[in-house]
Amino acid sequence: MANAISSWQLWAVLSAIFAALTAIFAKIGVENVNADFATFIRTIVILLTLALILAATGQFQQPSSIGGRTYAFLVLSGLATGASWICYFRALKLGHAAQVAPIDKLSVVLVAVFGVLFLGERLSTANWLGVALIAAGAILVAW
């Protein structure tokens, strides 16, 4: 069991499951509320949940123990996350979850491209084929 808990694959599958539930719950949740306010409520829930997890597990760190570069990239990541959530909730308000979610998942394709361009990661021919299939699949599902 300890090996499963430390497996990136388990956490990635759980992430996909929760992301799918997010789309369904959010689509229902934005029916009668402004998309930005819905995002605000979601953000509060996430903030409180993480605070409870950090408190319960004793994982809170002193802010002074974190370097400036780390802060800068975490702030940028937070801003990108916020922008993504705002756009996602607005898209869900206007479109069908079964169409919005696949387009949102084009982020997988962009992560692969950005990983190569900015992080120096290398993808094999089979990896690139997978990226292309994900892109094609997302477009076909949304179409």
KOLPAMI-700291 format. One line per 3 residues: number of its first residue (from 1); their letters; for each residue x, y, z of C-alpha. Coordinates in Angstrom, 3 decimals. Example, Ala and Ser with C-alpha at 12.3 -4.5 7.8 and 13.67 -1.06 7.14 Angstrom:
% residues 2
1> AS> 12.300/-4.500/7.800; 13.670/-1.060/7.140
//
This chain:
% residues 143
1> MAN> 0.000/0.000/0.000; 2.869/2.371/0.807; 4.201/1.918/-2.739
4> AIS> 0.804/2.756/-4.238; 0.540/5.954/-2.188; 3.952/7.108/-3.402
7> SWQ> 3.142/6.262/-7.030; 2.771/9.207/-9.387; 0.489/7.045/-11.535
10> LWA> -2.064/6.625/-8.727; -2.138/10.348/-8.051; -2.410/11.133/-11.784
13> VLS> -5.404/8.785/-12.163; -7.034/10.290/-9.073; -6.386/13.748/-10.527
16> AIF> -8.159/12.742/-13.742; -11.125/11.331/-11.806; -11.459/14.468/-9.692
19> AAL> -11.003/16.708/-12.745; -13.877/14.865/-14.433; -16.039/15.302/-11.337
22> TAI> -15.027/18.966/-11.246; -16.437/19.495/-14.728; -19.723/17.782/-13.910
25> FAK> -20.190/19.455/-10.516; -19.141/22.856/-11.881; -21.496/22.646/-14.865
28> IGV> -24.401/22.042/-12.491; -23.074/24.637/-10.041; -22.816/27.513/-12.540
31> ENV> -26.392/27.140/-13.772; -27.802/29.895/-11.582; -24.769/31.941/-10.563
34> NAD> -22.185/34.185/-12.179; -19.197/32.123/-13.360; -16.667/34.379/-11.591
37> FAT> -18.561/34.140/-8.288; -18.690/30.355/-8.711; -14.907/30.375/-9.151
40> FIR> -14.591/32.470/-5.980; -16.626/29.935/-3.978; -14.556/27.068/-5.395
43> TIV> -11.338/28.862/-4.460; -12.476/29.387/-0.861; -13.333/25.689/-0.564
46> ILL> -9.904/24.711/-1.906; -8.121/27.164/0.416; -9.951/25.872/3.493
49> TLA> -9.447/22.230/2.498; -5.709/22.694/2.010; -5.419/24.590/5.301
52> LIL> -7.076/21.657/7.073; -4.807/19.137/5.332; -1.674/21.113/6.246
55> AAT> -2.822/21.479/9.852; -3.824/17.811/10.188; -0.604/16.458/8.693
58> GQF> 1.824/18.970/10.186; 3.153/19.895/6.737; 2.919/23.671/7.119
61> QQP> 6.235/25.377/6.331; 7.552/28.679/7.536; 7.160/31.149/4.659
64> SSI> 10.710/32.371/5.297; 12.056/28.894/4.441; 11.047/29.325/0.806
67> GGR> 13.350/31.047/-1.686; 12.458/34.003/-3.881; 12.643/32.037/-7.142
70> TYA> 10.286/29.418/-5.726; 7.856/32.123/-4.618; 8.001/33.794/-8.021
73> FLV> 7.152/30.607/-9.894; 4.461/29.587/-7.396; 2.869/33.035/-7.747
76> LSG> 3.003/32.719/-11.540; 1.503/29.241/-11.274; -1.240/30.590/-9.012
79> LAT> -2.028/33.381/-11.455; -2.155/30.901/-14.338; -4.389/28.590/-12.288
82> GAS> -6.733/31.451/-11.453; -6.920/32.518/-15.086; -7.543/28.911/-16.129
85> WIC> -10.360/28.484/-13.586; -12.019/31.759/-14.587; -11.910/30.790/-18.257
88> YFR> -13.043/27.229/-17.506; -16.064/28.293/-15.463; -17.077/30.852/-18.093
91> ALK> -16.772/28.199/-20.790; -18.890/25.791/-18.708; -21.499/28.497/-18.213
94> LGH> -21.759/28.914/-21.987; -21.117/25.410/-23.326; -21.645/21.727/-22.701
97> AAQ> -19.328/20.027/-20.184; -18.659/17.232/-22.702; -17.310/19.835/-25.133
100> VAP> -15.576/22.229/-22.735; -13.606/19.596/-20.803; -11.845/18.064/-23.839
103> IDK> -10.741/21.476/-25.076; -9.500/22.264/-21.558; -7.514/19.026/-21.694
106> LSV> -5.599/20.341/-24.686; -3.450/21.595/-21.817; -1.895/18.108/-21.938
109> VLV> -0.694/18.847/-25.461; 0.549/22.290/-24.461; 2.405/20.892/-21.427
112> AVF> 4.243/18.469/-23.718; 5.191/21.257/-26.138; 6.135/23.695/-23.353
115> GVL> 8.091/20.959/-21.556; 10.210/20.476/-24.661; 10.579/24.191/-25.406
118> FLG> 11.165/25.552/-21.906; 12.305/22.648/-19.728; 14.492/20.780/-22.195
121> ERL> 12.438/17.602/-21.910; 12.672/15.094/-24.735; 9.790/13.159/-26.242
124> STA> 10.150/10.059/-28.387; 8.333/9.572/-31.664; 5.776/7.441/-29.822
127> NWL> 5.310/10.252/-27.270; 4.710/12.794/-30.042; 2.233/10.436/-31.668
130> GVA> 0.387/10.250/-28.352; 0.372/14.050/-28.081; -1.041/14.313/-31.606
133> LIA> -3.716/11.715/-30.835; -4.714/13.548/-27.661; -5.048/16.777/-29.647
136> AGA> -7.069/15.091/-32.379; -9.244/13.285/-29.853; -9.991/16.440/-27.868
139> ILV> -10.979/18.288/-31.022; -13.176/15.414/-32.235; -14.965/15.094/-28.881
142> AW> -15.579/18.846/-28.700; -16.717/19.062/-32.309
//
